[in-house]
Amino acid sequence: MAEHPNVTLVRAALDKLGGGDMSALADVIADDVVWYEIGNPEPVRGKAALAARMTGGAVDFEITATTHDVVGNDEHVIALVNATATRGDRTFHYRTAEIFHVRAGRIVERWAFSDDTAAITAFFA
């Protein structure tokens, strides 16, 4: 059975994101995307704001990620991700469940949930 197109889209986006290729995400992110981050009560709103958040000079960490599995349908995709964050001389490993709302071939909303939200919040504080 062929993979659902939205699963293929999110899998490719995660590969680009995990490889640090933030600019390549522009093709699959809606202009009015709403992007919820772990530990941040306010979402990032809009593609331009998300690009600035991901590539801005204030970012003092690096995240690499590998995708464990991705499942989805016509509206939603759920990805299980293993991530490693590096900040200075500290390294932190964690897992997330990423939920994407996809419309017309674009990611319009993203939520992330972790196995240890408190540890993630502390690491990135």
Z-matrix of the N, CA and C atoms (Angstrom, degrees):
N
C 1 1.440
C 2 1.531 1 109.17
N 3 1.289 2 116.18 1 136.16
C 4 1.466 3 121.65 2 -179.66
C 5 1.530 4 110.29 3 -73.33
N 6 1.325 5 114.67 4 149.19
C 7 1.461 6 121.10 5 178.38
C 8 1.531 7 109.01 6 -70.56
N 9 1.334 8 117.01 7 142.18
C 10 1.464 9 121.65 8 177.78
C 11 1.527 10 108.76 9 -61.06
N 12 1.332 11 119.18 10 140.15
C 13 1.477 12 121.22 11 -178.53
C 14 1.530 13 113.68 12 -56.95
N 15 1.322 14 117.63 13 -34.80
C 16 1.467 15 119.22 14 178.76
C 17 1.523 16 111.52 15 -69.83
N 18 1.322 17 117.07 16 -32.32
C 19 1.466 18 120.79 17 175.50
C 20 1.522 19 109.17 18 -66.64
N 21 1.332 20 116.57 19 -44.02
C 22 1.468 21 120.95 20 177.92
C 23 1.523 22 110.71 21 -60.35
N 24 1.340 23 116.84 22 -42.83
C 25 1.462 24 122.03 23 179.98
C 26 1.526 25 110.99 24 -61.22
N 27 1.333 26 117.28 25 -48.58
C 28 1.465 27 120.82 26 -178.00
C 29 1.520 28 110.76 27 -69.30
N 30 1.328 29 117.31 28 -40.37
C 31 1.469 30 119.86 29 178.36
C 32 1.535 31 110.07 30 -58.23
N 33 1.333 32 117.07 31 -44.93
C 34 1.465 33 120.99 32 179.05
C 35 1.536 34 110.78 33 -65.10
N 36 1.331 35 117.07 34 -40.12
C 37 1.465 36 120.44 35 178.75
C 38 1.529 37 110.65 36 -63.19
N 39 1.325 38 116.82 37 -42.82
C 40 1.465 39 120.07 38 179.11
C 41 1.521 40 111.61 39 -65.93
N 42 1.320 41 116.77 40 -37.25
C 43 1.467 42 119.80 41 176.54
C 44 1.524 43 110.54 42 -61.01
N 45 1.331 44 116.28 43 -42.58
C 46 1.466 45 120.42 44 178.94
C 47 1.523 46 110.95 45 -67.16
N 48 1.323 47 115.97 46 -43.10
C 49 1.455 48 121.03 47 179.96
C 50 1.528 49 110.60 48 -65.36
N 51 1.338 50 116.91 49 -43.99
C 52 1.456 51 121.57 50 179.29
C 53 1.513 52 112.72 51 -65.26
N 54 1.327 53 116.08 52 -26.63
C 55 1.454 54 120.76 53 177.87
C 56 1.511 55 113.01 54 -89.82
N 57 1.340 56 117.03 55 2.74
C 58 1.459 57 121.06 56 178.09
C 59 1.515 58 114.76 57 81.90
N 60 1.331 59 118.17 58 10.46
C 61 1.461 60 121.60 59 -177.87
C 62 1.528 61 110.08 60 -91.66
N 63 1.317 62 116.03 61 74.06
C 64 1.455 63 121.51 62 -176.80
C 65 1.526 64 112.68 63 -64.36
N 66 1.324 65 117.43 64 -36.93
C 67 1.464 66 120.31 65 -177.40
C 68 1.524 67 111.85 66 -65.87
N 69 1.321 68 117.40 67 -27.91
C 70 1.463 69 120.75 68 -179.99
C 71 1.526 70 111.86 69 -70.18
N 72 1.311 71 117.39 70 -18.18
C 73 1.458 72 120.33 71 178.88
C 74 1.518 73 112.67 72 -72.52
N 75 1.309 74 117.87 73 -19.15
C 76 1.464 75 121.71 74 -175.75
C 77 1.528 76 112.69 75 -53.86
N 78 1.310 77 117.23 76 -32.92
C 79 1.463 78 120.62 77 -178.02
C 80 1.517 79 113.51 78 -71.02
N 81 1.322 80 118.09 79 -21.25
C 82 1.464 81 120.05 80 -175.45
C 83 1.532 82 113.45 81 -114.05
N 84 1.322 83 117.21 82 0.42
C 85 1.460 84 121.92 83 -179.99
C 86 1.533 85 109.24 84 -101.44
N 87 1.329 86 116.61 85 129.75
C 88 1.464 87 121.21 86 177.22
C 89 1.527 88 109.83 87 -68.54
N 90 1.326 89 116.12 88 149.24
C 91 1.466 90 120.43 89 179.70
C 92 1.524 91 112.03 90 -57.47
N 93 1.343 92 116.65 91 -34.62
C 94 1.464 93 121.27 92 -177.19
C 95 1.536 94 112.28 93 -103.95
N 96 1.319 95 117.19 94 30.63
C 97 1.462 96 122.01 95 -178.74
C 98 1.526 97 111.20 96 -54.45
N 99 1.328 98 115.42 97 147.06
C 100 1.462 99 122.54 98 172.19
C 101 1.523 100 105.42 99 -119.28
N 102 1.345 101 117.27 100 117.33
C 103 1.461 102 123.26 101 -169.01
C 104 1.523 103 109.11 102 -120.26
N 105 1.331 104 116.96 103 105.70
C 106 1.459 105 122.52 104 179.82
C 107 1.522 106 109.63 105 -88.70
N 108 1.330 107 115.78 106 128.83
C 109 1.459 108 122.27 107 179.77
C 110 1.524 109 109.66 108 -109.77
N 111 1.312 110 115.92 109 149.10
C 112 1.462 111 121.02 110 177.95
C 113 1.521 112 108.96 111 -64.03
N 114 1.321 113 115.88 112 130.87
C 115 1.460 114 121.26 113 176.53
C 116 1.518 115 115.13 114 82.63
N 117 1.318 116 117.80 115 -3.72
C 118 1.462 117 121.29 116 179.32
C 119 1.526 118 107.53 117 -111.52
N 120 1.338 119 118.46 118 113.30
C 121 1.469 120 120.13 119 -175.59
C 122 1.530 121 113.89 120 -68.21
N 123 1.311 122 117.10 121 -22.23
C 124 1.461 123 120.64 122 179.77
C 125 1.526 124 109.76 123 -107.09
N 126 1.318 125 117.28 124 130.99
C 127 1.468 126 118.65 125 178.82
C 128 1.521 127 111.50 126 -73.91
N 129 1.310 128 115.62 127 159.57
C 130 1.461 129 121.47 128 170.59
C 131 1.528 130 105.33 129 -82.82
N 132 1.320 131 117.11 130 129.83
C 133 1.465 132 121.01 131 -175.87
C 134 1.523 133 110.48 132 -115.51
N 135 1.329 134 115.23 133 121.12
C 136 1.453 135 121.71 134 176.33
C 137 1.513 136 113.38 135 97.92
N 138 1.336 137 114.13 136 146.99
C 139 1.464 138 120.44 137 -177.95
C 140 1.526 139 111.92 138 -62.36
N 141 1.323 140 117.55 139 -40.79
C 142 1.465 141 120.41 140 -178.64
C 143 1.530 142 110.77 141 -64.45
N 144 1.328 143 117.12 142 -42.66
C 145 1.457 144 120.72 143 179.21
C 146 1.529 145 110.95 144 -66.35
N 147 1.326 146 117.02 145 -37.50
C 148 1.462 147 120.60 146 178.33
C 149 1.526 148 110.84 147 -66.64
N 150 1.330 149 116.67 148 -42.62
C 151 1.465 150 120.35 149 177.96
C 152 1.529 151 110.35 150 -61.20
N 153 1.328 152 116.35 151 -42.39
C 154 1.465 153 120.13 152 178.91
C 155 1.527 154 110.41 153 -65.08
N 156 1.311 155 116.79 154 -38.93
C 157 1.474 156 120.86 155 179.61
C 158 1.524 157 110.75 156 -65.04
N 159 1.316 158 117.05 157 -41.11
C 160 1.462 159 120.91 158 -175.31
C 161 1.519 160 113.75 159 -79.97
N 162 1.313 161 117.21 160 -25.12
C 163 1.463 162 119.38 161 -176.31
C 164 1.516 163 112.76 162 -120.10
N 165 1.327 164 116.81 163 1.91
C 166 1.463 165 120.37 164 -176.12
C 167 1.512 166 113.02 165 -64.34
N 168 1.317 167 115.50 166 156.32
C 169 1.453 168 121.76 167 -178.72
C 170 1.522 169 113.66 168 -66.17
N 171 1.339 170 117.52 169 -16.75
C 172 1.456 171 120.71 170 -178.19
C 173 1.529 172 112.59 171 -78.65
N 174 1.314 173 117.60 172 -8.95
C 175 1.464 174 120.92 173 -179.21
C 176 1.527 175 108.91 174 -76.02
N 177 1.338 176 115.76 175 119.59
C 178 1.465 177 120.39 176 -178.30
C 179 1.530 178 111.41 177 -117.57
N 180 1.315 179 115.53 178 30.26
C 181 1.455 180 120.49 179 179.97
C 182 1.528 181 109.20 180 -143.31
N 183 1.311 182 114.89 181 166.19
C 184 1.460 183 121.24 182 175.92
C 185 1.517 184 107.65 183 -131.96
N 186 1.329 185 116.28 184 136.54
C 187 1.457 186 121.35 185 177.59
C 188 1.523 187 108.41 186 -120.51
N 189 1.310 188 115.91 187 129.47
C 190 1.459 189 120.82 188 170.61
C 191 1.522 190 106.39 189 -116.20
N 192 1.313 191 116.15 190 145.07
C 193 1.453 192 119.60 191 -175.12
C 194 1.517 193 111.25 192 -142.95
N 195 1.318 194 114.06 193 151.49
C 196 1.453 195 120.83 194 172.27
C 197 1.521 196 107.37 195 -126.96
N 198 1.301 197 115.29 196 142.95
C 199 1.454 198 121.03 197 -178.74
C 200 1.524 199 109.24 198 -89.00
N 201 1.317 200 115.46 199 125.91
C 202 1.462 201 120.91 200 178.53
C 203 1.532 202 110.53 201 -84.39
N 204 1.343 203 117.00 202 -46.43
C 205 1.464 204 121.12 203 -180.00
C 206 1.515 205 109.04 204 -161.81
N 207 1.336 206 116.14 205 155.13
C 208 1.452 207 122.25 206 178.35
C 209 1.527 208 108.19 207 -140.49
N 210 1.326 209 116.69 208 130.39
C 211 1.465 210 122.25 209 175.87
C 212 1.523 211 107.85 210 -132.82
N 213 1.331 212 116.36 211 151.77
C 214 1.452 213 117.33 212 -179.90
C 215 1.499 214 114.00 213 -173.11
N 216 1.334 215 113.69 214 178.98
C 217 1.456 216 122.00 215 179.33
C 218 1.529 217 109.31 216 -143.28
N 219 1.317 218 117.80 217 -156.79
C 220 1.465 219 121.61 218 -175.17
C 221 1.525 220 113.94 219 -67.46
N 222 1.332 221 118.52 220 -20.98
C 223 1.456 222 120.76 221 -176.20
C 224 1.525 223 114.84 222 -120.08
N 225 1.327 224 116.65 223 -34.58
C 226 1.461 225 119.70 224 -173.39
C 227 1.511 226 111.88 225 -129.29
N 228 1.327 227 114.30 226 150.37
C 229 1.460 228 121.93 227 176.35
C 230 1.524 229 106.90 228 -134.69
N 231 1.322 230 115.70 229 137.17
C 232 1.461 231 121.34 230 176.61
C 233 1.521 232 107.81 231 -119.96
N 234 1.319 233 115.00 232 127.98
C 235 1.464 234 121.05 233 179.38
C 236 1.526 235 109.19 234 -120.18
N 237 1.316 236 115.54 235 137.24
C 238 1.454 237 121.85 236 173.20
C 239 1.514 238 107.28 237 -101.59
N 240 1.334 239 116.66 238 124.39
C 241 1.459 240 121.79 239 -169.48
C 242 1.526 241 110.47 240 -128.25
N 243 1.322 242 116.32 241 138.38
C 244 1.461 243 123.18 242 170.63
C 245 1.522 244 106.87 243 -104.22
N 246 1.328 245 116.70 244 128.03
C 247 1.463 246 120.21 245 -175.46
C 248 1.520 247 111.47 246 -129.10
N 249 1.325 248 114.46 247 153.27
C 250 1.459 249 122.76 248 172.51
C 251 1.512 250 107.87 249 -130.72
N 252 1.312 251 115.08 250 124.42
C 253 1.460 252 120.97 251 177.20
C 254 1.517 253 108.84 252 -107.53
N 255 1.323 254 115.36 253 140.13
C 256 1.462 255 121.83 254 176.50
C 257 1.520 256 107.71 255 -124.15
N 258 1.306 257 114.77 256 131.43
C 259 1.468 258 120.99 257 179.36
C 260 1.518 259 106.67 258 -142.33
N 261 1.314 260 115.20 259 108.77
C 262 1.462 261 118.85 260 -175.13
C 263 1.515 262 109.26 261 63.40
N 264 1.328 263 116.94 262 -124.11
C 265 1.468 264 120.30 263 179.56
C 266 1.531 265 112.11 264 -100.42
N 267 1.331 266 116.76 265 10.07
C 268 1.467 267 120.90 266 179.92
C 269 1.526 268 110.89 267 -101.18
N 270 1.327 269 115.78 268 144.67
C 271 1.458 270 122.02 269 177.13
C 272 1.521 271 107.94 270 -129.98
N 273 1.322 272 115.75 271 142.25
C 274 1.458 273 121.62 272 -176.78
C 275 1.522 274 108.82 273 -138.83
N 276 1.339 275 116.97 274 128.15
C 277 1.464 276 122.35 275 178.08
C 278 1.528 277 108.52 276 -106.84
N 279 1.327 278 116.68 277 137.39
C 280 1.459 279 120.75 278 179.26
C 281 1.527 280 110.18 279 -155.02
N 282 1.321 281 115.10 280 166.98
C 283 1.465 282 121.92 281 178.76
C 284 1.521 283 108.76 282 -122.05
N 285 1.330 284 115.16 283 146.07
C 286 1.461 285 119.88 284 177.28
C 287 1.520 286 110.86 285 -133.38
N 288 1.320 287 113.51 286 157.42
C 289 1.457 288 122.20 287 165.82
C 290 1.527 289 104.67 288 -111.75
N 291 1.309 290 116.15 289 119.73
C 292 1.464 291 122.16 290 -177.16
C 293 1.535 292 107.28 291 -106.75
N 294 1.308 293 116.29 292 125.70
C 295 1.459 294 121.01 293 179.98
C 296 1.522 295 107.60 294 -112.69
N 297 1.322 296 115.39 295 126.02
C 298 1.463 297 121.73 296 -178.21
C 299 1.517 298 110.08 297 -118.71
N 300 1.315 299 116.29 298 136.27
C 301 1.464 300 122.10 299 169.71
C 302 1.526 301 105.00 300 -99.83
N 303 1.317 302 116.25 301 123.34
C 304 1.461 303 121.87 302 -176.10
C 305 1.531 304 108.97 303 -117.07
N 306 1.326 305 115.25 304 133.21
C 307 1.466 306 121.01 305 177.27
C 308 1.520 307 108.39 306 -139.80
N 309 1.323 308 116.05 307 129.49
C 310 1.467 309 122.73 308 176.29
C 311 1.532 310 112.05 309 53.61
N 312 1.327 311 116.20 310 40.56
C 313 1.456 312 119.92 311 176.48
C 314 1.515 313 115.27 312 75.67
N 315 1.330 314 117.27 313 16.38
C 316 1.466 315 121.57 314 -179.99
C 317 1.531 316 109.59 315 -131.94
N 318 1.325 317 115.64 316 145.53
C 319 1.458 318 120.65 317 173.07
C 320 1.521 319 107.28 318 -78.78
N 321 1.339 320 116.53 319 119.79
C 322 1.464 321 120.57 320 -178.28
C 323 1.524 322 112.51 321 -105.17
N 324 1.345 323 115.87 322 -18.89
C 325 1.453 324 119.29 323 177.94
C 326 1.522 325 108.82 324 -156.38
N 327 1.344 326 114.85 325 147.43
C 328 1.472 327 120.38 326 179.44
C 329 1.517 328 108.87 327 -143.60
N 330 1.336 329 114.56 328 135.10
C 331 1.447 330 122.79 329 174.60
C 332 1.521 331 107.08 330 -123.68
N 333 1.315 332 117.75 331 147.16
C 334 1.465 333 121.02 332 176.73
C 335 1.520 334 108.96 333 -130.14
N 336 1.321 335 114.75 334 138.45
C 337 1.457 336 122.11 335 177.57
C 338 1.520 337 107.59 336 -130.31
N 339 1.324 338 116.03 337 145.62
C 340 1.461 339 119.74 338 -173.14
C 341 1.519 340 112.59 339 -124.31
N 342 1.325 341 114.09 340 165.40
C 343 1.455 342 120.38 341 174.43
C 344 1.531 343 111.49 342 -76.60
N 345 1.344 344 118.81 343 -13.54
C 346 1.463 345 121.68 344 179.03
C 347 1.527 346 110.00 345 -155.90
N 348 1.327 347 115.73 346 77.54
C 349 1.466 348 121.81 347 -177.21
C 350 1.529 349 111.87 348 -59.00
N 351 1.323 350 117.90 349 -40.67
C 352 1.466 351 120.45 350 -179.39
C 353 1.528 352 111.19 351 -61.93
N 354 1.324 353 117.29 352 -41.59
C 355 1.473 354 120.32 353 179.75
C 356 1.527 355 110.85 354 -67.45
N 357 1.322 356 117.17 355 -38.69
C 358 1.475 357 120.50 356 178.48
C 359 1.528 358 109.82 357 -65.09
N 360 1.314 359 116.40 358 -45.85
C 361 1.468 360 121.11 359 179.69
C 362 1.526 361 110.55 360 -59.99
N 363 1.327 362 116.94 361 -43.07
C 364 1.467 363 120.53 362 179.03
C 365 1.522 364 111.29 363 -65.88
N 366 1.325 365 118.05 364 -41.45
C 367 1.458 366 121.05 365 -177.70
C 368 1.532 367 111.45 366 -63.52
N 369 1.331 368 116.67 367 -40.96
C 370 1.462 369 120.29 368 -176.17
C 371 1.521 370 113.93 369 -91.32
N 372 1.338 371 117.94 370 -1.55
C 373 1.476 372 121.06 371 -179.14
C 374 1.509 373 111.04 372 -65.94
